[in-house]
Amino acid sequence: MKQLLLLNGPNLNRLGKREPDIYGAETLADLENSMKELVKSFGYGLDAFQSNEEGKLIDYIHEADGQYEGIIFNAGAYTHTSIALRDAISSVSVPVIEVHISNVHQRESFRHHSMISPVCIGQIVGFGFKGYKLAALAFMEQD
């Protein structure tokens, strides 16, 4: 069975509690469950991980090489600061789509630059949880 990896970075474990006016009322568990149902309908599997630690996210990316058709990645605040995550993505052959729940380009100026987007195959911002589904569809509809 083909597999996708869903990675979420710092503070995304607080979905449903953290700034619901920006991030909505749904939880990370809600997101993971809806994503698993979506990919299952396409004959795919999904592994999902969240970490507030940069090193763990790097480890997940390294371990993904050769195991997944793609990575759907919301790096949270590390998006704007982490050269290490950028280097991890560029070190693997599995393609990555960067996702953000909010439109980062309409927020604070420090959120306007992504360190990881140059090494991702695409970026989806501002569509809430639907952005994750769009990323999954982009991978699954390539078949």
N, C-alpha and C positions, 0 to 999 in steps of 0.2 A: 504494500500500500504506500502511495506517495504521502509525504509528510511535509507540513509547514511548521515553522517555529514562530511563536508569538512571544516577543520579548518586551517587557515594560520596565522602565527605569525608576529612578527615585521619586518617591511620593505618590506614585500611581497606585500603591496599595491603599491610599486614602480616598480613592474615588468614591463618590457618594457622600462623603463627609467634607472633603476639601473644596472650598469655593464652588458650591453647586451652581452658582450663577454662571460660572465659566465652564465647569466640567460636567455638569448634570448631576442627577440624583442616582444614576445607576452605579453599581459597584464593580470592582475588578472581577469578582466572581461572575456577575451578570455578563460582563463582556466575554470572559473566557467561555462560558457556557453557550452563549449565542454564536460565538465563532466556531466552536466545536460542532454545533448543529449544522452550520452553514457548510463547513468543509466536508462533513460526513455526507451531505447530499450530493457532493461531487466525487465521492469515493476517496477522499483524502482523510488523513489523520492530522491532528494538531497537538503539539506539545506547547505548553504555556508556562512561562517563568517570569517572575518579577523580582527585582533586587534593588535595594537602595545603595548597593556597593558596586562601584565601577569595576573592580577586579572580577567580581562574579559575572557581570555582564560580558566582560572580555572572554572569560572562560566559556560561557555559553556559546558565544560566537565562534570561538576556536573549535569547540566540540561539534558544532553544526556542520562543519565542512564535510561534504560527501554524504551527509545523512538526510538533508532536507532539500526540497525543491526551491525553497525561499524562506527568508526571514522577514517578518513584519515587526518593525522595531520603533517603539516610542522611547527614545532615550531620555525623555524628560529634560531637566536642566543640563544634563551632560551633553545634550545636543550642541549647546553653545560654548562649551568649554573643553571638551575632551578630545585631545589629539590621540590619546591612547585608544579610544573607541574607534576613531577614524582609521587608525593603523590596523586594528583588529579586523575591521570590515574589509580593508584592502588586502589583508593577508589570506583571505579565504576565497574559494571559488563560488560559494553559494551567493546568489543575488539577494540584496536587501532593499526593502522599500521603507522609507522613513515616514512615520505617521505621527501627527499631532492632533489632539482632540479640538483644541482651539485654533483660531487663525493667528499664528504667532506673529504674522506681519502686521496685525492690527493691535498688537500689544506693546509692551515696553521695548525700547529700541535695542536693548541687549539681547532680546529674543529674535531679532531679525536675521541674525547670521547663524548658519548651521555649519559646524565643523564636519559633520558626517555626510551632508547631502552630496558633495562632490564624488563620494565613493559609493553612493547608493544609486540604484537604477531609476528611482523616482521618489517623489515627496508628495504626500497628501496631507493637507492642513485644513482645519476649519469645519469639518463635517461631522464632528462628534464621533460616536462609536461607528458610524457608517464609514468613516475613513478606513478603519481596520478591515471592514468587509470589502471595500473597494480594492484594497491592497491584496486581499486573499483572492478575489476574483481575477485580478490582473495576473497572478501566478497560475491559477487553476484553468483559466480560459486560454492559456498558451498551448495547451495540449491539442 
